[in-house]
């Protein structure tokens, strides 16, 4: 393992909990690299999730499929943890697909091992709780945005918020899909905002 890759993962985990060297060493022997080519899936709808990944390089998207139509709900970039978390926790088939939008490189570890760490260390158990809270917060924020804001307000939120990477690095048709509108509607919104 490259020291800088381990450092990035440890920094991400330590945003939730500080770890001693011994606590960190509970995870490191269980890490492995995973590479995905552009268009390759981390997980597909209907599969069971076994892993948690950490994006070292690349862009990924998370989407649901209904009636053959994809509904993009989230994007992942460097330093993001990635998983079909509900599937991993419950052991049921994933309802979502996670796809690499660019060639991507990740560190991965099994959810089963992470769960075993909860019994070995109160800090790791705290990490699990705070991670679940973080995911619940993100889900509620996303749901509220879809229900309460107009597509233009949602687009403005991308421009002004901490999600600017989406505008900078994600193709327009996926941004439109994420906003719940057509690419033509997104073009109209962008034109309207430029004229203001």
N, C-alpha and C positions, 0 to 999 in steps of 0.2 A: 504494500500500500504506500502511495506517495504521502509524505508527511503533510504537504499542503492540503491534500484532499481530506485527510483525517482532521486537520485543523478546522477546515470549513464546516465539516459535519459537527465537530465538537462545539464550535461557536454557535451553530444553529440550535443544538440541544441545550446549550447553556443559556440561551435566551429564556428558557423555561426553568431550568434548575442548574445551580453550580455543581460540578462533579469533581471529586477528588481523583487522583491518578488511579487508585484502586477501583473506584466506581466506574470510571471510564474503561478500564481494562476488562470489565464484565462484558462489554459489547465488542471491542475491537477484534478478537479472534473470529468473530462470527460475521464480519463484514466481507463482502465480495463486490467486484466490479460487475456492472451490467451495461452493455451498449445497445442502443436502439438506432436503427437507420430511420431516416425520414419516412413517415407513413407506417412504421412498425408500431405494434400495440404493446403497451406495458401490461394491460389486461383488457380482455374483451367481455362485453355483456354476456352473462351466462356462465363465466368461469368463476372459480373460487379464488379469492385473493389469499396469498400466503406470505407476501413480502411487504415491507415498507422500503421505499427508495428515497434517496436524497440526490437531487439534481446537481451535478457538478458542471455540466455544460448542456445547453440546448433549451428548446421551448417545447412544451407539451400541452395538450388540451384534454379536457375531461368532458364527455358528452353522453347524453342519453339518446336512444333511438325510439321513435314512436311512429308507427305506420310508415317505416322506411325513411322518415325524416329525422335528421340529427338536430339535437338541441344542446348547444354548447353552454356549459355552466361555469367553467373555471379554466384558468390557464396556470401553468407552472413554469417557473424560470429557475436559474441558478439559485442554490441555497434554499430551495423549497423541499419539504418532505412530500412524497407522493405515494398514494395508495388508494385502493378502493376500501376505505377504512371500515365501513359498515360490514362489508363482506368478510374482512379479516377478523373483526371482533365476533361476528355471529356465526361464521363458518358457512354462510349461505352464498348462493350464486350472486355475483355482482350485477347490479342493475345498470351499471355505467361502463363506458369504455374510456381508457386513457391511451392517447396516441401521441407519438413523437411528431412534432411539426417540423423539426430539424433533426439532423443527426444529434443524438443525445448520449451523454455518458453519466452514469449514476453509480452511487454506492448503494448496496442493498443488504438488508438483513431480514431474517424471518420474523413475522409477527409472533410466532410461537416462542421464539427466543426472547423477544421484547417482553412478552407476558411473563416468562419465567423470571425476568429481572425484577418484576414487581414484587416477587416473593423474596428475592435476595437483598433488596436495598430499598429503604423508604424513599430515597431520592429518586430512584427509577420509577417507583410507584407514583410519586408526586408528578414526575414528568408525564406519565400516562394520563393522569387526571387533568393536568393543565393542557395537554395536547387535545384531549377530548373537549375541554371548554373552549379552546381556541377554534376548533373545527365547528362547534355549535354556534359560536359567535359569528363566524364567517358565513355559515349557512343561513342564519337569521338575517344578517345584513343583506345577503344576496336576495333572499325571498322578499324582504321588505322593499328593496329597490325595484324588483319586478312588479310588485303589487301596488306600490305607492307613487312611483315616479314615471313620468312620460319617457318615451325613448330618447327625446332630446335631453331631458334632465339626466338620464342614465349616461348618455354620451358625455355631457359636461362633467359629470362626476369622474369619468375616466380621465378627462383632460386635466382636472384640477386636483384630483385625489392622489393617493399613493399607488394608483394602478396605471400610471403613465407608461410603464413598460409595455402594456397591452397595445397602446396606440403606436408606440415606436417599433414594436417587433412582430406584431401579429398581422397576417394578411387581412385586408378589409372585409372579405366575405365572411371570415370567422368572427370578426368584431361585430358585424351586422347580426350574425346568428346568435352571438352572446347577448346582444341587446334585444333580441327577439323581433328583429325587423329584417326587411329585404336589403340587399346591397344598394338598390335604387333609393330606398328611403333614407339609408345612411348618407348617400351622396347628397340628397336634398337637405338633410340636417346640416351637413358640413358646409354646404353652399350658403345656407341661411345664416349660419354663425359667422361665416367670413364676411357677409354683407353687413352685419351689425356693427 
